[in-house]
Amino acid sequence: MISATEPDWDREKKIPGHYEPAKYLLSTIRNYQRLKLQGGLMAKLLSPFIVLLHRFWSAVSGADIPLNSKIGGGLMMPHPNGIVIHPEAEIGPNCLIFQQVTVGAGPPLIEGHVDIGAGAKILGNINIGAHARIGANAVVLHDVPSGATAVGIPAKIL
Ligand SMILES: CC(C)(COP(=O)(O)OP(=O)(O)OC[C@H]1O[C@@H](n2cnc3c(N)ncnc32)[C@H](O)[C@@H]1OP(=O)(O)O)[C@@H](O)C(=O)NCCC(=O)NCCS
């Protein structure tokens, strides 16, 4: 079982020679946040360069994931196109987000190891429990309990 609490950083590791823009985008976010934590001259000098890289990979991947996003380690985005994450949303470790997903205003709190199907929209001040699954194209407007599967518009628990 994939952990909902311990990030598996291998999920974010780049595979040499593979076209995986999401991993490059995510690494700019990780590096930016690491530098901000460290502070000092190095952070000041390198941050603008990382901001530029973030913009480049955002354009390539077609995803809008802010540099200050609160995202646990081990996030996978196999096809990042159209993914939009609100700056205030929180996403736990080892989640999986498919293309065209919106984690919108509210902001939602998504716990660890949640799989979010293609095209799903998660909207409002709601909680998605650990190990939950969100079906493709679901519009989730209410809390989803841990381990549950939510599908449809508006989403219902299976
Ligand atoms: C939600 C999901 C995880 C459920 O998978 P599952 O547990 O194997 O569920 P089943 O296929 O047995 O379906 C169970 C019921 O939910 C319905 N259902 C499944 N997915 C649905 C969806 N996305 N929207 C609406 N209803 C859905 C099925 O029609 C079925 O209904 P029924 O019991 O009335 O016949 C899966 O269907 C899904 O949407 N995964 C997303 C995958 C994805 O986005 N991949 C992108 C790859 S590029």
PDBQT file of the ligand as one rigid body, heavy atoms in Angstrom, charges set to zero:
ROOT
HETATM    1  C1  LIG A 201     -13.461   6.232 -10.307  1.00  0.00    +0.000 C 
HETATM    2  C2  LIG A 201     -12.614   5.046 -10.700  1.00  0.00    +0.000 C 
HETATM    3  C3  LIG A 201     -11.273   5.087  -9.959  1.00  0.00    +0.000 C 
HETATM    4  C4  LIG A 201     -13.441   3.825 -10.294  1.00  0.00    +0.000 C 
HETATM    5  O1  LIG A 201     -12.802   2.655 -10.687  1.00  0.00    +0.000 OA
HETATM    6  P1  LIG A 201     -13.418   1.242 -10.197  1.00  0.00    +0.000 P 
HETATM    7  O2  LIG A 201     -13.346   1.153  -8.708  1.00  0.00    +0.000 OA
HETATM    8  O3  LIG A 201     -12.710   0.196 -10.991  1.00  0.00    +0.000 OA
HETATM    9  O4  LIG A 201     -14.949   1.377 -10.511  1.00  0.00    +0.000 OA
HETATM   10  P2  LIG A 201     -15.826   0.631 -11.617  1.00  0.00    +0.000 P 
HETATM   11  O5  LIG A 201     -15.238   0.803 -12.971  1.00  0.00    +0.000 OA
HETATM   12  O6  LIG A 201     -16.090  -0.755 -11.110  1.00  0.00    +0.000 OA
HETATM   13  O7  LIG A 201     -17.179   1.461 -11.565  1.00  0.00    +0.000 OA
HETATM   14  C5  LIG A 201     -18.023   1.456 -10.449  1.00  0.00    +0.000 C 
HETATM   15  C6  LIG A 201     -19.244   2.322 -10.769  1.00  0.00    +0.000 C 
HETATM   16  O8  LIG A 201     -18.840   3.695 -10.882  1.00  0.00    +0.000 OA
HETATM   17  C7  LIG A 201     -19.152   4.214 -12.180  1.00  0.00    +0.000 C 
HETATM   18  N1  LIG A 201     -18.017   5.056 -12.578  1.00  0.00    +0.000 N 
HETATM   19  C8  LIG A 201     -16.717   4.726 -12.625  1.00  0.00    +0.000 A 
HETATM   20  N2  LIG A 201     -15.953   5.763 -12.972  1.00  0.00    +0.000 NA
HETATM   21  C9  LIG A 201     -16.802   6.797 -13.162  1.00  0.00    +0.000 A 
HETATM   22  C10 LIG A 201     -16.609   8.157 -13.516  1.00  0.00    +0.000 A 
HETATM   23  N3  LIG A 201     -15.395   8.645 -13.744  1.00  0.00    +0.000 N 
HETATM   24  N4  LIG A 201     -17.704   8.967 -13.600  1.00  0.00    +0.000 NA
HETATM   25  C11 LIG A 201     -18.944   8.477 -13.369  1.00  0.00    +0.000 A 
HETATM   26  N5  LIG A 201     -19.190   7.192 -13.004  1.00  0.00    +0.000 NA
HETATM   27  C12 LIG A 201     -18.130   6.364 -12.905  1.00  0.00    +0.000 A 
HETATM   28  C13 LIG A 201     -19.278   3.001 -13.081  1.00  0.00    +0.000 C 
HETATM   29  O9  LIG A 201     -20.132   3.282 -14.171  1.00  0.00    +0.000 OA
HETATM   30  C14 LIG A 201     -19.890   2.000 -12.111  1.00  0.00    +0.000 C 
HETATM   31  O10 LIG A 201     -21.270   2.298 -11.950  1.00  0.00    +0.000 OA
HETATM   32  P3  LIG A 201     -22.372   1.112 -11.777  1.00  0.00    +0.000 P 
HETATM   33  O11 LIG A 201     -21.966   0.406 -10.497  1.00  0.00    +0.000 OA
HETATM   34  O12 LIG A 201     -23.645   1.867 -11.682  1.00  0.00    +0.000 OA
HETATM   35  O13 LIG A 201     -22.205   0.270 -12.984  1.00  0.00    +0.000 OA
HETATM   36  C15 LIG A 201     -12.300   5.020 -12.228  1.00  0.00    +0.000 C 
HETATM   37  O14 LIG A 201     -13.460   4.686 -12.984  1.00  0.00    +0.000 OA
HETATM   38  C16 LIG A 201     -11.800   6.375 -12.755  1.00  0.00    +0.000 C 
HETATM   39  O15 LIG A 201     -12.551   7.301 -13.097  1.00  0.00    +0.000 OA
HETATM   40  N6  LIG A 201     -10.448   6.483 -12.801  1.00  0.00    +0.000 N 
HETATM   41  C17 LIG A 201      -9.788   7.642 -13.346  1.00  0.00    +0.000 C 
HETATM   42  C18 LIG A 201      -8.665   7.169 -14.228  1.00  0.00    +0.000 C 
HETATM   43  C19 LIG A 201      -8.127   8.254 -15.146  1.00  0.00    +0.000 C 
HETATM   44  O16 LIG A 201      -8.538   9.399 -15.132  1.00  0.00    +0.000 OA
HETATM   45  N7  LIG A 201      -7.166   7.861 -15.945  1.00  0.00    +0.000 N 
HETATM   46  C20 LIG A 201      -6.553   8.768 -16.893  1.00  0.00    +0.000 C 
HETATM   47  C21 LIG A 201      -5.517   7.970 -17.662  1.00  0.00    +0.000 C 
HETATM   48  S1  LIG A 201      -4.804   8.944 -18.926  1.00  0.00    +0.000 SA
ENDROOT
TORSDOF 0
